[in-house]
Structures are given as structure tokens and as C-alpha cells.
Amino acid sequence: MKAVHVLNGPNLNLLGLREPDIYGHATLADIEANLSARCKRRGLHLYFRQSNHEGDLVTWVQEAGRAGEPVILNAGAYSHSSIALHDAIKGAKADVVEVHLSNVHSREVFRHRSLISPVALGVIAGFGALSYELALEALLARAGAAGEA
């Protein structure tokens, strides 16, 4: 593994401001800085992106999949509605860890179903910004088990 893609969906640009009682006080820039330092220590390049547009996320998942590089994906509300992201992950054979800052299963019923989960390597939810770190560690452990780290 030479790079990790961290892709963030709609409204995640509002982290730190939007419902901090649910999503925490860390900003997306805070999360990026933390992951960047962790990746740098391991000699990995970090692609960290956010978009409120589904098509951007689809394109980025496809790019990562074609490059054989893993993805940490917080698709936000698209987790519960995007057949396009599901198909992109499956079609590009992208290794994806689905991430949620909040415990989606303790929230509204419509958040309990994910279209990403069935095509993801795993799901990490409910640990705030730490969810991203846990996802990175999971990808590193998986790569190490495969002899790639």
C-alpha cells in the first residue's frame, strides 16, 4: 500500500459546527492533519477529499479502486441512499472501510440501513474522529497480513 484515500460526503465540511453534540468538535481539517501525520510516519501518501456531490465521490472511489489503493469512506447521508456509490465500490473492486462519526444504529431508523456496508470490508461507527484512525489502523493491519505493509 502506497496511498490511502479518505473520502468525505455531504455536510462533512461543517464538522465542528454542525451538531457537535452528535458529531463532536473536531473539524475535517483536524481529522486530515491527524491522518496525514499518521500516514507520513508510515511512508504513505494521503488523498483527503470532501464533496457535497455524489458524482465526485463515485469518481474518486473508481480512481482509488483502479489504482489498487484503499479507501476510508464517510459518505454521510449517501451511505443510506447511494446505489451509485455501492456500484462504484463493487465495480472498481475498491477496498473500502465505511466510517461514521456517530453510532448510526442509535439514531433515526432511516440511518440504520447502509447501501455501502454490503460492499465494504468493514464498518466503524460511533467513535467520533477516532473512527477514522481506527479505519486507518484496520487497513494497515490488513495490508500487513497480506504482506504489503
Secondary structure, DSSP 8 states (H G I E B T S, - for coil): --EEEEEE-TTGGGTTTS-HHHH-S--HHHHHHHHHHHHHHTT-EEEEEE-S-HHHHHHHHHHHHHHT--EEEE-GGGGGT-HHHHHHHHHHT--EEEEESS-GGGS-GGGS--SSGGGSSEEEESSTTHHHHHHHHHHHHHHHHTT--
